């Protein structure tokens, strides 16, 4: 089995420091295909680049920040509006 076929089966790619500089487009394509990229320096693995996880975003109201205040807590959307401020708040 060739090296290319083995890399496809492992779903990973090896890239040297020079490859990071000159073959950036190929590395980004590999990340789009959810491949793991191992960074090699003098033939030894120095690091790994992993594709981003497809984690679903949680609800804002489920964050631990909400519900910390005593008394009747404001709704999460009201709290976020207060934190973000208006359009001209920075003036």
N, C-alpha and C positions, 0 to 999 in steps of 0.2 A: 504494500500500500504506500502510495507516495505521501510526502510531507503535506502537500496541499490538501489531499483527501482527509488525512488525519486531523488537520486543523479545522476543516469543515465539520467533521464528526464531533470534535470536542467543543465546537461553537466558541472557540477562542482564537486570538490572533497574537502573534509575537511581534513586537516592534522595538527597534533599537532607538537610541536617543536621536540618531541621524534621521531615522524614519519619522519621528515626531516632527522634525523640522521640514522635511522635504515631501513627505507623503501624508500630510495632514488630511487631505480629502479622502483618501482610502481609509484612514483611521476613523474619521467621522461616519463614513458609510458603514463600517463594521459596527459602530455603536448604534446606528439606526436599525441594524439587523439584530440587535440585542446580543452582540458578541462581547465577550470579556477580552480585554487587551492587556497583555503582560508586557511591561516595559523592561527591556534588557539593557544592561550596561556591562560591557566586556563578557557577554554571554551568560551573565547571571541575572536572575530576576530581581529587580530593584523595587518594583511596584506594580500595581494593577489598576486599570481604569475599568470601572463597571458601568454598564448602561443604567440610566435612571430607572427606579422602580415605578411601576404603574400603580401607585397607592392612591386610593380614592380620598378625596378631601372630606374631612369630617365637618359636622355642623359647628358653626361659630358658638352657638349657645351651649354646646357640650364641653367647651374649654373650661379648665379649672379657674380661670380668672373670674368668670361670672358666678355670682352667689357668694362672694367673699364679704360683702358689706352686710351690716346688721340692718334689721328692719325690712321694709318692703323693698326688694331689689327692683331696679328699673329693668325694662325689657332689654335684651341684648342689642337690638337695633338702635335703641336710644343711647345706650352706652357707647356703641361704636360711632354714632354720629357725634357725640360729645368728644370722644378721643380724636377723631379725624379732623374735626373742626370744619368751618365753612371754607368757601373759596378764597376769601380775602382775610383769613385768619393770620397770615404771616406778616401783615402790614402793621 
